[in-house]
Amino acid sequence: MDILSTLDKLKQKTFLQIFTIYLRYLIGGAFVIAAFGMGKISGTSNLMYSMDKPIQDLQPIQQFFRVMTDSGLYWKFIGWTQIIAGFLLMTQRFARLGALIFFGLILNIFIITVAYEFKGTPVVTGLMLLATTYLLVWDLRALQFLVRDDVQPVRLSLPVIQSSYWMWLGLLMFITIVTFAILSPNIFIELGIPFIEGLIAFIVFFTVGKKFRTAQVNPV
């Protein structure tokens, strides 16, 4: 059995489908929150508390963020790219494209945190890089066309992850995150409310939703 066949078999497992869905929500939402929280959308940097000092008096990592912030357009470009990638991931439907964009971003961020010796941060960015790699492996069959011309289309039946239910949930969570990031920038609220939404949606899908689907298959 080849790698793709093994992967297809693993993807049939419900717990892996749920894990993949919520992993997309997690890293997609985290990227959107980071874009707003680090001031990339407004063109500032919330990581810098010494913007009034000459750049030569700053630590190397402070100099890095000063230059990034002063770039203006580039700093905002990174922020909007994070939001787009996060949005694509959270929609589920376009998560494959989101994972490709996200991989390039998080790989770059991971190398930066290692190069500048961030304390503890390489662990976080490394885990995010690993998570994104998992998402790319999940869609490995669909991504074959990037390196092969003789790809034979294979459509798998994955009733959980292919449900439009998760797309609508992702849109709701994205809107929630952006709304609170703009109106009430509090990390605990931005994380807490989407977490509650995701938890309630999970319960509903596997209780009320399961009964509804069963009733459709076996009408009285």
N, C-alpha and C positions, 0 to 999 in steps of 0.2 A: 504494500500500500504506500503510495507516494505522499509527500507532504500535504499537497492540496486536498487529497482524499481524506487524510487524517483530520485536517482542519475543518473540512465540510462536516465530518462526523461530530467533531467537538461543538461546532456551531449549532447543532440540533439541540444541545442541552439548554434547558430553560434558564438555569442559574447563570450560565455564561452570557446568554442574551441580555438578561437583566443587568449583569455586571457591566457589560459593554455600554448599554444605554445610560446608566448612571455615571459611568466613567466619563462619557462624553459630556454629560451635564456638568460634572465636577470640574474638569480641566477647562471646558469652554467657559463656564461661569467664572472661574478663577481668573482667566485671562481678561474677561470683560471688567471685572472688579479692579484688577491691577491697572488696566488702562486708565480708568477714572481715578483710582486711588493714588497713582503716581503722578498725576497731573499732566499726562500726555495729551489729553484732549484739549485742555486749556493752554497748553504750551509752557507749563511751569513744571517744577519738580518738587514734590513733597518730601523727597529724600534729602534735600539740601536745606540746611539751616544757617548757612554762612555765605549766602549769595552776594553779600556786600564786601566780602574779603577779596583781595587780589588772588588770581588763580594760582600764582606761584606759592602762596602761603597755605594752600590746601593739600590734603592728603591725596595720593594718586587716585583713589576711588572717587573722592570728591571732585577732583579735576575732571575725571571721566564724565560724571553726571553734569558738571557745569558745561562742558563742551556739548554734550548731548542736548541739554536744555537750550543752550544758546543757539543750537542749529535751527530751532524754530520749526520749520516745515518738516524736517526729518523726524524730530521728536513726535510731532503730531501724526506723521505717516505711520510710525511704529504703533502708536496708540490705536489708530483707526484700523490698521491691519489686524491687531489683536482682537478688536471688537468684531470685525468681519469673520475672522477665523473662529472665534468663540460662538458667534451666532450660527455659523454653518454647522458646527459640531452639535449645538443644542437642538437644531431642527431635526436631527437624526436623518432626515431625507437627504441632506447634502453634507452629511458628516464625513464622507470619504474625502471630499475636496477640502473640508475644514482641517482634517487630520494632516493632509499633505502640506497645507500652508503652515499649520501649527508646528509641524516637525522642523521646518526650516527656522522658524522663530525660536523655538525652545532650544534647539541645538546651538544656535548663536548665543542665546542667553546663558546656557550652561557653560560654554567655553569662556564667556566673559567673567562669570562668577568664579571659575577656576583660576583664570589668568590674574584676576585682581584679589584673589584669596579672600573672598567673602567668608565670614565666619558662619558656618552651618548652612549657608545658602546653597552651595553646590549639592548638598544632600537633597534639598527640596527640588531644585531644578533638575537634578539627576533622576529623581523619581518621576517627575513630570515628563522627562525625555523617555524614560522607560515606558510610562503609560501610553505616550503617543506612539511609540514603536509597537506596542501591543495593538493599538487601533489600526495601524498600517498592516500588521500581520493578519488581523481579523478580515481585512478587505484584500488580502493578498491575491486571491483569485481574480478579482475585478481589476486589480492594478497590474496584472500581467502584461497588458497591452503596452505598457511603458517600455518594456524590454523585449517583447516578443511580437511577431507578426502573425503567428499561426494559432492565435487564441481561439479556443472553442467555447462559445457561451454556455454556461451551466447555470440554470436558475434553481436556487434552493428554496424550499418552503420553510420559512422561519416565522411561524404565526405570531410570536410575541414581538420580536424586534421590528417586524415589518408592519406592525399595526400603526395606523395614523394617530392613534391615541397619544403616542410618545412625541410625535411632532407637535401636536397642540400643547402638550405639557411643556415641551421645550420652549415654545414661543411665549407661553405664560411666564415661565421662569426668567426668560431673557428680559421681557418687558418689566418684570418686577425688579430685577437687578438694576436695570438702567434707570428706572423711575426713582428708586431709593438712592442711587448713586448721584443723581442730579438734585433731588429734593432734600434728602437727608443722608449725607455721606457718612454712614456709620457701618463699619465692617461687620459688626455683630448682626445688625438688621439685614444687611445685604446678603449675608450668608444664612442667617436664621430663617427668614421668611421663605426663600426658595427651598431650604431643607424641609420645612414643614409642608410646603406644596408637594414636594417630591414624595414625602412619606405618605401623605394622604392619598396621592394618586396611585402609589404602589398598592396600598390597602384596597382601594376601590377597584383597581384592575383585577386583582386576584380574589375579590369577594363578589361584589355586585356585577362587575364586568364578566367574571367567569360564569355566573349564573345566567346572565343575559345571553352569552354565547352558547351555552348549553341548551337554553330554551329554543334558540334559533335552529340548532342542529336537530333537537328532539321536540318538535312542537306537540302540544297536547292534542 
